[in-house]
Amino acid sequence: MSAFLKNFLSSPARGSIDDIHYWRNRILNSVLIAAAFLGGAAYYINVALEIRNQNWTAVVLYSVIFGWLLLITVFQRIAYNLRAGTLIALLFAVGLISATQYASYGDVRVWWLGFSILSAVFFGTWTGVVTSTLSTLLYLGIGWAMSQFMFVSPVLDEYLASPGMSHWTSTSIPFFAVSLLGIISFGVVINGLRNNLQKASKLTAELEEDRIGLQKRTTNLERREIQIRTAAEISRAISAELDPNRIFQQVVDLMKERLDLYYV
């Protein structure tokens, strides 16, 4: 358990542009910025309403949630898993509140569709499939509990009749189908992007190896060229000079200068 928490809360190394985590982090940052702006408007509207109703518990709850949203948006060095997990948990919580308040007439399916798809984007296709399945089962569970009058919606009691189990079932089928289609589509795109990034990274590594090899071969050719030129100059010096002492001195000087043989 401790190992899981450590892995979940640890901040992974920042990926390069050819790493899938880099792009997931970019998407997360963009979504969090948009959520912070939209959530700010919703926060001020709801807080003003709750203050008017003197519902201080709701005011504190909204403030804590919005404050945490701003925190994970601004401080991007917080662990990726914690930031992404918080975002999708907020979507799930808002959908759950909508389901208990407005039953199947509310926008619970919209919130949980975003919950499932973003789970797939941030944590993988199978995570998205699991969250979509669990969301659909919970949706049907809430519908069954309401149809059995285990609890009722405080809003619908005043304006609308609580929907029957058949309505919950009929609306859960398109929700589950659309969420799976979205998850699979995003999964295909992300897997394609991952494969392309891996190929690009492999090609970059191969090009770097070729560059290093070419540089080594160029260095060897330059050294051989210097050796050949030095040998030619030594040959010319021997043929042009008759004094053995001067010939030896010229040969020694050329070998020291051209071949880096300072011990000669």
C-alpha positions, 0 to 999 in steps of 0.5 A: 500500500505504501509503495502504491501511494509513493508511486501515485504521489511521486512526481515523474520526470518531465518527459521530452517532446517525443514522450507520450507523458509530455503530451498527456501533461500538456493536455492536463494543463490545458484542461485544468486552465479551462476548468479553473476559468469556468469553475471560477464563474460557477464558484462565485455564482454558487457561493453568492447563492449559498451566502444568501441562504446562509449555508456556510457548510456549502460555502466552505466546501465550494471554497476548498474544492475551488482552492484545490483546483487552483492549486493543482492548476498553478503548481505544475510540479505537483505529481501528475497522478494527483493532479489528473486524479483530482480533476477526474474525481471532481467530474465524478463528484459533480455528476454524483451530486447531479444524479442525487439531486435531479435523477436522470433528468440532470446532466449526470451523464455529461459529467460522467462521460467526461469522467470516463473519457479523461480517465482514458486520456490521462491513465490509459484506455483500460482505465477509461473502460473500467471507469465507464463500466463503473459509472454505468453500473452506479447510474443504474444503482442510483436509478434502482434505489430511487425507483424503490424509494430508498431515497428521493430527489429533493428537487424532483419532489417539488416539480417532477415525478421521479423517473422509473427504472425503465427510464434509467435503463433506457438512458444508461444504454446510449451513455455507455455506448457513447462513452465506450466509442469515445474511449476507444477513439481516444485510445486509438489516437493516443496509441498511434501517437505513442507509436509515432513518438517511439519511432521518432525517438528510435530514428533520432537515436539511430541518426545520433549514432550515425553522426558519432560514427561519421565523426569518428571516421572523419577524424581517422581520415584527417589523421591519415591525411596528416600522416601521409603529408608528413611522410611526403615532407619527410621524403622531400627533406631527405632527398633535398638535404645531405647533412644527416644531422639536419635530416634527423632534426627535420624528421624529429620536428615534423613528427612532433608537430604533425603526429603529436609524438612529443616523446620523439 
